Amino acid sequence: MSFSPLRQTVNEAKAWQKVAEQIKRTENSSLNANLKEILQTVKHNESTIAFRQLAQKFNHNSNGKNWLIGRALLFAAIAYISAAKIALTNGKKEDAKQFCLYAAENFAKASQHLPSWERKSVIRWSSQLKQIAVKLEAEPFYALTHLKALAIKAKSHAKFVPPVRQGR
């Protein structure tokens, strides 16, 4: 059974939210051992590859688990932006608006778990998405252009594996 691109994208967002929840419930000491199982619900792609790299990098960092929760929520927000783009392209402005607000909410939640150097950008993206949601009806071309740019920015950011010093 094949799902529509919109349904697939929404399912991907929900899967990343589930990953964040599962990481919250996993003990730090068993996180790496359970990562394969935790990521089973998420489609294997460059996002999951980057996520695994981040997990390895953050493995011995005291904030690593929290940062992974933030990253999973970033990927959920990015998927909701994709859903908003698809909905808007299909003329479903009300759905697009809702997906923008879901993405904004996930960015806001992610900011609570990310390192301080990442928070400002993520909070700004959340704010921008709320502005886009308001302009969807009157300015769909502006909204779509802004969503595309924001998706590129957020994807690049989420896939970046920063140098991390131990114990930081």
KAMOGI-V244051 format. One record per residue. N is the residue number from 0. RES is the residue in one letter. D_CENTER is the distance of its C-alpha to the mean C-alpha in Angstrom with 2 decimals. Layout:
N RES D_CENTER
N RES D_CENTER
This chain:
0 M 26.07
1 S 23.71
2 F 20.94
3 S 20.31
4 P 17.47
5 L 16.09
6 R 16.45
7 Q 14.92
8 T 11.70
9 V 11.67
10 N 12.59
11 E 9.76
12 A 7.30
13 K 9.98
14 A 10.38
15 W 7.12
16 Q 8.26
17 K 11.57
18 V 10.80
19 A 9.96
20 E 13.20
21 Q 15.15
22 I 14.53
23 K 15.74
24 R 18.81
25 T 19.57
26 E 22.16
27 N 21.46
28 S 24.41
29 S 23.24
30 L 19.54
31 N 20.26
32 A 22.72
33 N 20.40
34 L 17.31
35 K 18.58
36 E 19.11
37 I 15.79
38 L 14.00
39 Q 16.56
40 T 14.65
41 V 12.00
42 K 13.54
43 H 14.83
44 N 13.77
45 E 13.08
46 S 9.51
47 T 11.38
48 I 14.15
49 A 12.36
50 F 10.99
51 R 14.66
52 Q 15.98
53 L 14.10
54 A 15.46
55 Q 18.85
56 K 18.77
57 F 17.85
58 N 20.23
59 H 23.08
60 N 21.42
61 S 21.97
62 N 18.53
63 G 16.75
64 K 15.74
65 N 14.29
66 W 12.33
67 L 10.93
68 I 9.92
69 G 8.10
70 R 6.44
71 A 5.64
72 L 4.31
73 L 2.40
74 F 2.16
75 A 3.33
76 A 3.67
77 I 4.47
78 A 6.37
79 Y 7.88
80 I 8.96
81 S 10.53
82 A 12.13
83 A 13.46
84 K 14.94
85 I 16.56
86 A 17.92
87 L 19.28
88 T 20.86
89 N 22.50
90 G 23.85
91 K 22.00
92 K 21.39
93 E 21.12
94 D 18.36
95 A 16.53
96 K 17.07
97 Q 15.72
98 F 12.43
99 C 12.24
100 L 13.00
101 Y 10.47
102 A 7.68
103 A 9.90
104 E 10.29
105 N 6.82
106 F 7.02
107 A 10.51
108 K 10.03
109 A 7.89
110 S 10.81
111 Q 13.23
112 H 12.33
113 L 11.96
114 P 15.20
115 S 17.17
116 W 17.03
117 E 13.30
118 R 13.48
119 K 15.40
120 S 13.14
121 V 10.10
122 I 12.77
123 R 14.30
124 W 11.38
125 S 11.35
126 S 15.08
127 Q 15.11
128 L 13.24
129 K 15.89
130 Q 18.52
131 I 17.45
132 A 17.63
133 V 21.15
134 K 22.22
135 L 21.15
136 E 24.57
137 A 26.74
138 E 24.95
139 P 22.90
140 F 23.39
141 Y 22.18
142 A 19.07
143 L 18.31
144 T 19.08
145 H 16.91
146 L 13.87
147 K 14.64
148 A 15.03
149 L 11.92
150 A 9.87
151 I 12.08
152 K 11.77
153 A 8.04
154 K 8.18
155 S 11.29
156 H 10.21
157 A 7.45
158 K 10.22
159 F 12.93
160 V 14.86
161 P 16.84
162 P 20.38
163 V 20.66
164 R 24.07
165 Q 25.11
166 G 25.39
167 R 23.50
